[in-house]
Amino acid sequence: MPIVDNSYQRTLIPNYFYQGRLWTVISKYQIRKDIMDSIFTVLREFFERRSKLTAIRIELHLKQWTENNSCVREFFAKLRRQLLKQYGNIYYRYIWVREQDQAKAQHYHAVLLVDGQYVKHPSVIEKIASSIWSYGYLCLPPRPFYHIHRDQIGRFCALVYRLSYLAKAETKGNRPKKVRDYGFDATGGIYNRCEAT
């Protein structure tokens, strides 16, 4: 069944197969299955532990190119400490992707997923994140915020569609061979399963 993306008022046709079900993902680009499946895994595991999710899309731009992803690892470690200070033992996850096209430096697209029982608006987290990103500038893309209950399948599908942009193959791979194009915290902040080297 097609779904309607209300932010653009167009019908979206399911086009990605994951665990026995068709999902709608962005069709303008080739999608990397490893990244898209990781996005689904993180979302599924989040909703297995919490009933409400607040998702905040973040763009991290660098002043200069780096040969590894240590800046994004450092950013999320500092963000974790600040989230714990602000909200206590809050449940959260994140996903990031490294991209570089014509610019001199790479940039990162990221999404922070936090417990929607405690965070209902991104303004505090945006201020915290902006204050700790020291490698360039941080911005939020248009419509960066989703607040979803696990039973709101339409909103969940809209989030999946939005996050599928992170899985696009274009502009990835411009990095040293042993450096990852993406990473995610699939443990609720305990450790990062994908090493951010």
C-alpha positions, 0 to 999 in steps of 0.5 A, a space after each residue: 500500500 502506498 503511503 503519503 509523505 505529507 511534507 511533500 504531498 506525494 505518494 511514495 511506493 514501497 521499494 526496499 525489502 527488509 525482513 519480509 516486508 516492503 518499505 519506502 526508501 528514497 529512490 533518487 539514489 542507489 541505497 547501500 544495503 549494509 547501511 539501510 539494514 543497520 538503520 532498521 536494526 537500530 530503530 527496531 532495537 530502540 522500539 523493543 526497549 522504549 515506546 516513544 522515540 524522538 529523532 533529531 537529524 544533525 549535520 556535522 561539517 568540518 573545517 578540514 579533511 581528516 583521515 579518520 572518524 575520530 572527530 565524530 567518535 569524540 563528538 558522540 562521547 561528549 554528547 553522551 556525557 552531556 545527555 546523562 548530565 541533562 537527562 539522567 540515565 536516558 536511553 539513546 542511540 545514534 547513526 552517522 555516515 561520512 560523505 565527501 563529494 567536491 568539498 575539501 573536507 568530509 561531512 557527516 549526516 547523523 541522527 540522534 534517537 532519544 527516549 521520547 518520554 523525556 525529550 519531546 523537542 530538540 532545542 536543548 539537545 541542539 544547543 548541547 550538540 552545537 556547543 561541543 562540535 568544535 571541528 567546524 559547524 553543526 546545523 539541522 536540516 529542514 524538518 529535523 525532528 520526529 516524535 513517534 510512538 511505536 504504534 504510529 506506523 505512518 510516522 515510523 514509515 516517514 522516519 524510515 524514508 527520511 533516514 534512507 538518505 543516510 544510506 545513499 551510495 553517492 558521495 561515500 567511499 572518499 576516505 582511506 581504505 580502512 576507514 568506515 563510511 558509517 557507524 552506529 551505537 546499537 547498545 543504548 550508549 554502552 559502547 559503539 558496535 562499529 568502531 569509528 576509526 
